[in-house]
């Protein structure tokens, strides 16, 4: 079983997808991880969300729980449903919101 699941649910290649594609090879050298969702250029083939959900039910070797690294709201929703509704023991990590989203609005 994998310790870390990196999600890419968007079928389009976006800035977030580019970030995942660039970080995945580096992270694969450090962690037992797999890509979940849509394929990315120059990356290993992903597994489906259903397969990842099935694998997440089993505790990973040498880790107390699996970790889902999500970057988008739909991915976060799936992970929260798995953790809180389906009661799958797992942790969820996400990126911080963009700085523009937390700046106060200023007119003019």
Backbone torsions as a table, in degrees:
resi	resn	phi	psi	omega
1	UNK	NA	149.0	-179.2
2	UNK	-86.0	151.8	179.0
3	UNK	-91.4	-27.6	-174.7
4	UNK	-133.1	130.9	178.3
5	UNK	-116.5	118.8	179.2
6	UNK	-103.2	123.1	-172.1
7	UNK	-100.0	144.8	173.8
8	UNK	-144.5	90.4	-174.6
9	UNK	-89.2	-15.6	-175.9
10	UNK	-81.6	123.9	-179.8
11	UNK	-71.3	-19.0	177.3
12	UNK	-85.8	152.7	176.9
13	UNK	-87.7	109.7	-174.9
14	UNK	-115.9	-177.0	175.5
15	UNK	-61.6	-38.8	176.7
16	UNK	-64.1	-42.0	178.2
17	UNK	-61.8	-40.6	178.6
18	UNK	-63.4	-39.9	177.6
19	UNK	-62.3	-45.8	179.0
20	UNK	-60.9	-47.0	-178.7
21	UNK	-59.1	-39.5	-178.9
22	UNK	-75.0	-31.4	-177.7
23	UNK	-87.8	-26.3	-174.3
24	UNK	-56.6	-48.1	180.0
25	UNK	-61.2	-36.7	178.8
26	UNK	-68.7	-45.5	-178.7
27	UNK	-67.6	-31.6	179.8
28	UNK	-66.3	-24.9	176.2
29	UNK	-74.3	-23.3	-175.8
30	UNK	-102.0	-27.8	-171.8
31	UNK	-132.5	156.6	171.7
32	UNK	-85.0	93.4	-174.0
33	UNK	-130.3	162.5	175.4
34	UNK	-140.3	149.9	176.3
35	UNK	-85.1	137.5	-178.8
36	UNK	-121.2	131.7	174.7
37	UNK	109.8	-124.8	-174.0
38	UNK	-85.7	144.8	178.7
39	UNK	-69.7	154.9	177.1
40	UNK	-127.2	147.1	179.3
41	UNK	-60.0	140.3	175.9
42	UNK	62.1	23.9	177.6
43	UNK	-123.1	159.8	177.1
44	UNK	-63.7	156.2	-177.7
45	UNK	-63.3	136.2	180.0
46	UNK	-80.6	164.0	170.1
47	UNK	-102.6	162.0	-179.9
48	UNK	-74.8	162.8	176.0
49	UNK	-63.4	-36.5	178.5
50	UNK	-63.9	-43.2	178.4
51	UNK	-66.0	-41.1	178.3
52	UNK	-63.5	-39.9	177.8
53	UNK	-61.6	-42.9	179.1
54	UNK	-63.7	-44.5	-179.3
55	UNK	-68.7	-31.4	-178.1
56	UNK	-67.2	-22.9	179.8
57	UNK	-66.8	-17.8	-179.0
58	UNK	-102.8	133.9	179.7
59	UNK	-65.3	132.1	179.2
60	UNK	-69.5	154.4	178.1
61	UNK	-66.9	132.7	176.9
62	UNK	68.7	14.1	177.4
63	UNK	-139.6	145.2	-178.2
64	UNK	-74.7	-18.4	-178.0
65	UNK	-163.8	156.2	173.9
66	UNK	-78.2	154.4	179.2
67	UNK	-121.4	132.4	173.8
68	UNK	-106.4	121.4	176.6
69	UNK	-100.4	108.6	-176.3
70	UNK	-111.1	151.1	-179.5
71	UNK	-126.4	-14.0	-177.2
72	UNK	-125.6	158.6	-178.4
73	UNK	-58.3	-45.2	179.6
74	UNK	-62.2	-33.6	177.7
75	UNK	-69.6	-39.8	177.5
76	UNK	-63.1	-42.4	179.7
77	UNK	-59.9	-46.2	178.6
78	UNK	-59.6	-43.6	-178.7
79	UNK	-66.3	-40.9	179.3
80	UNK	-65.2	-40.6	177.2
81	UNK	-61.6	-43.1	179.1
82	UNK	-62.6	-44.3	-176.3
83	UNK	-74.5	-46.5	-170.4
84	UNK	-94.6	-33.8	-179.2
85	UNK	-92.0	-47.9	-178.3
86	UNK	-84.5	-7.1	177.4
87	UNK	58.8	38.5	176.2
88	UNK	-83.5	124.0	-179.2
89	UNK	-71.1	107.5	-176.9
90	UNK	-156.8	164.7	174.6
91	UNK	-115.4	150.7	179.1
92	UNK	-120.8	129.2	173.0
93	UNK	-120.2	145.7	-178.4
94	UNK	-140.0	164.6	176.4
95	UNK	-79.1	156.8	174.9
96	UNK	-71.7	157.3	179.1
97	UNK	-66.0	153.0	177.2
98	UNK	-59.3	146.9	-176.0
99	UNK	-61.5	-29.1	178.9
100	UNK	-64.9	-29.2	-178.1
101	UNK	-72.9	-21.8	-177.2
102	UNK	-105.3	-3.4	176.2
103	UNK	-75.9	142.6	177.1
104	UNK	-68.6	148.7	179.0
105	UNK	-73.8	133.5	178.4
106	UNK	-129.2	118.9	179.4
107	UNK	-81.6	143.6	172.5
108	UNK	77.7	NA	NA
